[in-house]
């Protein structure tokens, strides 16, 4: 691995970690596109790499901070964790059977819809004085 790749990975990880701790996003929204467009990985390779990197850090320092502040619903998290494992496994099987370009397109549509919904809801709340 060359120094440029190393530095890009450090920057991607730091930015994704900051975004994750700040607003709860990181893996899919930041790491996958950064690996595809910044480092030239295929959509499948970027998704697999993103999922692999989340194994150690998920649930460590950021969750401890939120837990100490009373901002973790433990029962919800337990149910989500179990179903997430099943969903991630099924989703990976499905994604690997599809054309990577189609998977990237679906990913982009999902991101655009999520962004649009957040923008509209936030704009509405700002107009109400929130």
MARMIRO-239325 format. One line per field, with one value per residue (C-alpha): x, z, y; residue number from 1; residue in one letter. Coordinates in nm, 3 decimals. Example, Ala and Ser with C-alpha at 12.3 -4.5 7.8 and 13.67 -1.06 7.14 Angstrom:
2
xx 1.230,1.367
zz 0.780,0.714
yy -0.450,-0.106
num 1,2
residuo a,s
This chain:
130
xx 0.000,0.147,0.158,-0.121,-0.360,-0.262,-0.329,-0.663,-0.774,-0.676,-0.874,-1.178,-1.178,-1.144,-1.417,-1.651,-1.582,-1.653,-1.976,-2.077,-2.021,-2.183,-2.494,-2.491,-2.374,-2.044,-2.017,-2.259,-2.291,-1.923,-1.695,-1.856,-1.859,-1.509,-1.372,-1.545,-1.459,-1.147,-0.968,-1.132,-1.278,-1.575,-1.913,-1.904,-1.549,-1.631,-1.942,-1.758,-1.466,-1.700,-1.882,-1.553,-1.417,-1.729,-1.685,-1.432,-1.538,-1.914,-2.022,-1.703,-1.626,-1.916,-2.175,-2.016,-2.052,-2.416,-2.487,-2.335,-2.559,-2.864,-2.911,-2.916,-3.229,-3.059,-3.357,-3.403,-3.029,-3.030,-3.320,-3.166,-2.830,-2.979,-3.191,-2.905,-2.683,-2.951,-3.029,-2.662,-2.607,-2.915,-2.834,-2.478,-2.601,-2.850,-2.606,-2.338,-2.584,-2.658,-2.456,-2.234,-2.351,-2.712,-2.618,-2.438,-2.745,-2.980,-2.740,-2.738,-3.118,-3.144,-2.897,-3.082,-3.420,-3.280,-3.114,-3.431,-3.641,-3.395,-3.378,-3.756,-3.817,-3.539,-3.657,-4.011,-3.895,-3.670,-3.967,-4.166,-3.891,-3.737
zz 0.000,-0.102,0.114,-0.082,-0.028,0.338,0.384,0.198,0.418,0.731,0.611,0.510,0.844,1.045,0.852,0.871,1.242,1.308,1.107,1.283,1.628,1.536,1.341,1.331,0.973,0.834,0.681,0.395,0.343,0.355,0.339,0.047,-0.192,-0.078,-0.149,-0.489,-0.612,-0.410,-0.426,-0.727,-0.550,-0.705,-0.539,-0.402,-0.271,-0.110,0.062,0.189,0.312,0.484,0.663,0.767,0.915,1.124,1.325,1.582,1.631,1.639,1.998,2.159,2.241,2.073,2.217,2.561,2.548,2.444,2.702,2.984,2.879,2.893,2.517,2.429,2.417,2.498,2.417,2.078,2.009,2.094,1.859,1.585,1.626,1.578,1.281,1.134,1.125,0.937,0.708,0.632,0.542,0.317,0.166,0.082,-0.088,-0.291,-0.382,-0.499,-0.746,-0.906,-1.143,-0.935,-1.141,-1.052,-0.684,-0.697,-0.867,-0.598,-0.331,-0.490,-0.513,-0.146,-0.045,-0.254,-0.104,0.249,0.188,0.035,0.329,0.580,0.390,0.365,0.730,0.853,0.633,0.764,1.125,1.066,0.918,1.233,1.446,1.555
yy 0.000,0.335,0.648,0.823,0.533,0.518,0.891,0.870,0.582,0.776,1.077,0.870,0.688,1.008,1.191,0.891,0.850,1.217,1.200,0.881,1.023,1.353,1.252,0.872,0.820,0.703,0.357,0.369,0.740,0.834,0.531,0.349,0.648,0.750,0.403,0.387,0.736,0.811,0.478,0.313,0.010,-0.165,-0.111,-0.466,-0.428,-0.091,-0.229,-0.536,-0.326,-0.081,-0.362,-0.525,-0.204,-0.149,-0.469,-0.333,0.029,-0.006,-0.003,0.117,0.481,0.662,0.427,0.451,0.830,0.809,0.538,0.744,1.034,0.807,0.826,0.455,0.241,-0.092,-0.316,-0.152,-0.183,-0.554,-0.626,-0.412,-0.588,-0.934,-0.834,-0.627,-0.936,-1.130,-0.836,-0.769,-1.132,-1.145,-0.804,-0.910,-1.227,-1.023,-0.743,-0.985,-1.141,-0.802,-0.587,-0.353,-0.055,-0.132,-0.165,0.172,0.326,0.192,0.317,0.663,0.676,0.576,0.848,1.109,1.015,1.020,1.357,1.502,1.392,1.539,1.867,1.903,1.812,2.044,2.330,2.290,2.290,2.594,2.782,2.701,2.848,2.514
num 1,2,3,4,5,6,7,8,9,10,11,12,13,14,15,16,17,18,19,20,21,22,23,24,25,26,27,28,29,30,31,32,33,34,35,36,37,38,39,40,41,42,43,44,45,46,47,48,49,50,51,52,53,54,55,56,57,58,59,60,61,62,63,64,65,66,67,68,69,70,71,72,73,74,75,76,77,78,79,80,81,82,83,84,85,86,87,88,89,90,91,92,93,94,95,96,97,98,99,100,101,102,103,104,105,106,107,108,109,110,111,112,113,114,115,116,117,118,119,120,121,122,123,124,125,126,127,128,129,130
residuo x,x,x,x,x,x,x,x,x,x,x,x,x,x,x,x,x,x,x,x,x,x,x,x,x,x,x,x,x,x,x,x,x,x,x,x,x,x,x,x,x,x,x,x,x,x,x,x,x,x,x,x,x,x,x,x,x,x,x,x,x,x,x,x,x,x,x,x,x,x,x,x,x,x,x,x,x,x,x,x,x,x,x,x,x,x,x,x,x,x,x,x,x,x,x,x,x,x,x,x,x,x,x,x,x,x,x,x,x,x,x,x,x,x,x,x,x,x,x,x,x,x,x,x,x,x,x,x,x,x
